[in-house]
């Protein structure tokens, strides 16, 4: 079952976000710092209260095994920028023991329906370029590459 998160989901969400943080730190250790400070009750309540965000949880046998946090982005037309409304997937997390059971599909479908109801015409997200499993999942879900983010480390001269 997929549903909107409630404050009572805090502990399960913290566990999921810690798992995701550790995974992302493995994929991008130069960018992501390992921490257990991933979500507070105040932050969770603010997300729940924000009509422009949605936090979904997936349950299996009454246990939260996945979550999707997303929001709506509205861009006004300006010079060379087209007016658009998109749903942005901030986080999609599934417990390791619940993967490959349709949890991510269910969460993404529920978010897609919500985003469309908000006027979104597309979904967007960022994914680490070395996260092959996520890239495959998103491609199978209809996402296509749109842009490349390039990074160039700068060398500091000794002072």
KELUMZA-569053 format. One record per residue: x, y, z negated of N, C-alpha, C in turn; residue in three letters. Coordinates in steps of 0.02 Angstrom, whole numbers. Layout:
// KELUMZA-569053
   neast  nnorth     nup  caeast  canorth    caup   ceast  cnorth     cup  res
       X       Y       Z       X        Y       Z       X       Y       Z  ALA
...
//
This chain:
// KELUMZA-569053
   neast  nnorth     nup  caeast  canorth    caup   ceast  cnorth     cup  res
      42     -59       0       0        0       0      44      63       0  UNK
      25     112      40      60      176      42      13     229      14  UNK
      40     272     -29      -1      324     -60      42     384     -77  UNK
       9     439     -94      46      498    -116      75     485    -185  UNK
     135     511    -196     169      502    -260     133     541    -315  UNK
     140     517    -376     115      552    -435     172     559    -484  UNK
     161     600    -535     213      610    -586     232     544    -620  UNK
     185     497    -624     200      433    -656     249     391    -615  UNK
     263     411    -554     312      375    -512     384     399    -523  UNK
     394     446    -569     460      477    -577     516     426    -584  UNK
     510     378    -629     566      331    -641     580     289    -580  UNK
     529     266    -546     539      226    -485     571     269    -430  UNK
     550     332    -424     579      376    -374     652     391    -389  UNK
     667     403    -452     737      415    -471     780     355    -452  UNK
     756     295    -466     794      234    -448     806     231    -372  UNK
     754     246    -333     761      245    -260     810     298    -236  UNK
     804     359    -263     848      414    -241     920     401    -263  UNK
     932     369    -320    1000      351    -340    1029     301    -291  UNK
     989     251    -272    1011      202    -223    1029     236    -157  UNK
     987     283    -136    1000      318     -74    1063     361     -79  UNK
    1071     395    -136    1130      436    -147    1193     395    -142  UNK
    1194     336    -172    1253      293    -169    1266     270     -98  UNK
    1214     253     -62    1221      232       8    1249     289      51  UNK
    1221     349      42    1245      407      81    1317     425      63  UNK
    1335     418       0    1403      432     -21    1452     383      11  UNK
    1430     322      22    1472      273      57    1480     292     130  UNK
    1426     316     161    1427      335     232    1465     400     243  UNK
    1461     447     196    1490      513     205    1522     537     140  UNK
    1576     504     118    1605      522      53    1634     593      50  UNK
    1650     621     108    1676      689     110    1621     741     100  UNK
    1559     719     105    1502      765     100    1458     752      40  UNK
    1445     688      25    1397      670     -27    1433     649     -90  UNK
    1414     681    -145    1442      665    -211    1395     616    -246  UNK
    1421     564    -275    1381      516    -312    1356     548    -376  UNK
    1291     542    -388    1261      571    -448    1198     532    -466  UNK
    1181     535    -529    1116      507    -550    1065     563    -560  UNK
    1087     625    -553    1043      684    -560    1010     697    -493  UNK
     959     658    -477     929      661    -410     859     690    -409  UNK
     823     689    -465     754      714    -466     732     722    -539  UNK
     704     781    -554     677      793    -621     601     793    -617  UNK
     569     788    -675     496      791    -678     471     857    -651  UNK
     506     911    -665     486      978    -641     490     981    -565  UNK
     544     954    -537     552      953    -464     498     910    -431  UNK
     484     852    -461     432      808    -434     365     844    -434  UNK
     348     877    -489     284      913    -492     281     968    -440  UNK
     337    1003    -429     338     1056    -378     327    1028    -308  UNK
     356     970    -294     346      938    -229     272     919    -221  UNK
     244     888    -272     175      866    -269     128     926    -259  UNK
     143     982    -291     101     1042    -287     109    1081    -222  UNK
     161    1067    -184     175     1105    -122     137    1075     -64  UNK
      89    1112     -37      47     1086      18      87    1076      82  UNK
     146    1105      87     187     1097     147     234    1038     143  UNK
     232    1001      88     275      942      80     230     882      66  UNK
     258     824      81     223      763      62     275     713      37  UNK
     260     683     -20     301      630     -48     257     569     -53  UNK
     274     519     -13     237      457     -11     276     402     -45  UNK
     241     355     -75     273      295    -102     239     234     -72  UNK
     277     181     -65     251      117     -43     255      68    -101  UNK
     201      33    -112     199      -16    -166     190     -86    -137  UNK
     222    -133    -169     212     -204    -155     206    -237    -223  UNK
     151    -273    -233     138     -306    -297     144    -258    -356  UNK
     115    -198    -348     112     -146    -399     180    -116    -418  UNK
     231    -128    -377     297      -97    -388     312     -49    -331  UNK
     339       9    -347     359       57    -296     424      31    -265  UNK
     422      19    -199     480       -9    -165     507      36    -109  UNK
     473      93     -99     496      139     -47     466     207     -56  UNK
     498     257     -25     473      325     -29     492     363      34  UNK
     451     411      51     466      457     106     449     527      82  UNK
     498     572      87     488      642      72     494     680     138  UNK
     444     720     153     446      759     214     411     825     206  UNK
     420     868     255     388      933     252     371     957     322  UNK
     331    1009     325     311     1041     388     355    1102     399  UNK
     379    1109     461     417     1168     481     380    1203     537  UNK
     367    1266     527     334     1306     579     383    1359     604  UNK
     393    1360     669     438     1409     700     396    1455     744  UNK
     403    1519     732     367     1568     773     405    1582     837  UNK
     368    1594     890     399     1612     954     438    1678     944  UNK
     499    1678     969     540     1738     965     594    1734    1019  UNK
     593    1782    1063     640     1784    1119     645    1717    1154  UNK
     699    1681    1143     709     1617    1179     686    1556    1138  UNK
     656    1567    1081     633     1512    1039     559    1500    1050  UNK
     541    1438    1064     471     1418    1073     437    1414    1005  UNK
     374    1431    1003     333     1420     944     322    1345     937  UNK
     331    1318     876     321     1247     866     308    1230     793  UNK
     278    1173     784     264     1146     717     288    1074     717  UNK
     333    1058     671     360      990     667     355     963     596  UNK
     351     898     592     357      864     529     429     842     522  UNK
     460     858     466     530      840     456     535     787     401  UNK
     568     732     417     579      679     368     643     695     330  UNK
     636     716     268     694      732     226     728     668     201  UNK
     689     622     177     716      561     147     668     503     163  UNK
     697     446     181     659      384     188     701     330     156  UNK
     674     301     103     713      254      63     670     191      51  UNK
     701     134      59     669       70      43     716      31      -1  UNK
     691       3     -55     732      -39     -99     763     -95     -58  UNK
     826    -111     -71     860     -164     -33     821    -229     -31  UNK
     788    -249     -85     752     -313     -86     687    -310     -46  UNK
     665    -251     -26     601     -244      11     611    -226      84  UNK
     673    -226     107     686     -206     176     664    -261     225  UNK
     650    -240     286     628     -284     340     561    -317     325  UNK
     519    -281     288     452     -306     271     398    -256     292  UNK
     417    -207     333     368     -158     358     357     -98     313  UNK
     395     -93     259     386      -38     212     401      29     246  UNK
     458      34     279     477       96     313     427     113     368  UNK
     405      63     404     354       74     457     291     105     427  UNK
     268      77     371     207      102     339     215     174     315  UNK
     272     188     284     285      256     259     288     306     317  UNK
     323     287     370     330      332     427     263     344     461  UNK
     223     292     468     157      299     499     112     345     457  UNK
     114     338     392      73      381     349      96     454     353  UNK
     162     464     355     187      533     361     170     562     429  UNK
     175     522     480     158      545     548      85     568     551  UNK
      41     530     521     -30      549     520     -40     615     482  UNK
      -8     621     425     -14      682     386      14     742     425  UNK
      73     734     454     104      789     492      61     810     551  UNK
      32     762     586     -12      778     642     -73     817     618  UNK
    -100     798     560    -157      834     532    -139     905     512  UNK
     -75     918     500     -51      985     483     -36    1026     546  UNK
     -43     995     605     -30     1030     668      37    1014     700  UNK
      74     969     670     140      951     698     132     915     765  UNK
     177     930     811     176      898     877     234     850     884  UNK
     278     846     834     335      800     836     361     790     765  UNK
     398     736     756     435      724     694     509     731     710  UNK
     547     757     662     619      763     668     652     740     604  UNK
     716     722     610     756      702     552     829     703     571  UNK
     871     701     520     943      692     530     962     624     502  UNK
    1011     592     533    1035      528     510    1111     527     519  UNK
    1147     498     472    1220      494     479    1236     453     541  UNK
    1285     476     579    1302      443     642    1328     372     632  UNK
    1351     355     572    1376      287     559    1325     244     522  UNK
    1263     267     518    1209      228     486    1172     189     541  UNK
    1205     137     565    1180      100     623    1111      70     612  UNK
    1098      43     553    1033       14     539     977      65     543  UNK
     988     123     514     937      176     516     928     201     588  UNK
     982     208     624     977      232     694     935     183     735  UNK
     947     118     726     908       67     762     834      71     742  UNK
     821      77     677     752       82     653     717     142     685  UNK
     749     199     683     717      259     709     707     255     784  UNK
     754     225     820     746      217     893     686     171     907  UNK
     680     117     869     623       71     878     557     104     858  UNK
     561     157     818     501      193     796     484     251     843  UNK
     521     258     898     505      309     947     547     372     945  UNK
     594     376     899     638      435     895     692     430     949  UNK
     713     487     974     767      490    1023     816     544    1002  UNK
     879     534    1020     930      584    1005     914     649    1040  UNK
     922     703    1004     906      769    1032     966     816    1029  UNK
    1009     807     981    1062      854     969    1119     818     933  UNK
    1180     843     941    1237      816     905    1264     870     859  UNK
    1277     853     797    1309      898     750    1383     878     747  UNK
    1426     923     765    1498      908     766    1531     943     707  UNK
    1581     910     679    1618      938     622    1692     936     638  UNK
    1726     990     620    1799      993     628    1829    1013     561  UNK
    1865     967     529    1897      985     466    1951    1038     478  UNK
    1958    1085     433    2009     1136     439    2065    1121     391  UNK
    2126    1130     415    2184     1119     372    2199    1183     336  UNK
    2212    1177     273    2231     1235     233    2307    1240     232  UNK
    2330    1300     244    2402     1312     240    2421    1321     167  UNK
    2478    1293     147    2500     1302      77    2512    1376      63  UNK
    2495    1396       2    2506     1467     -16    2568    1477     -56  UNK
//
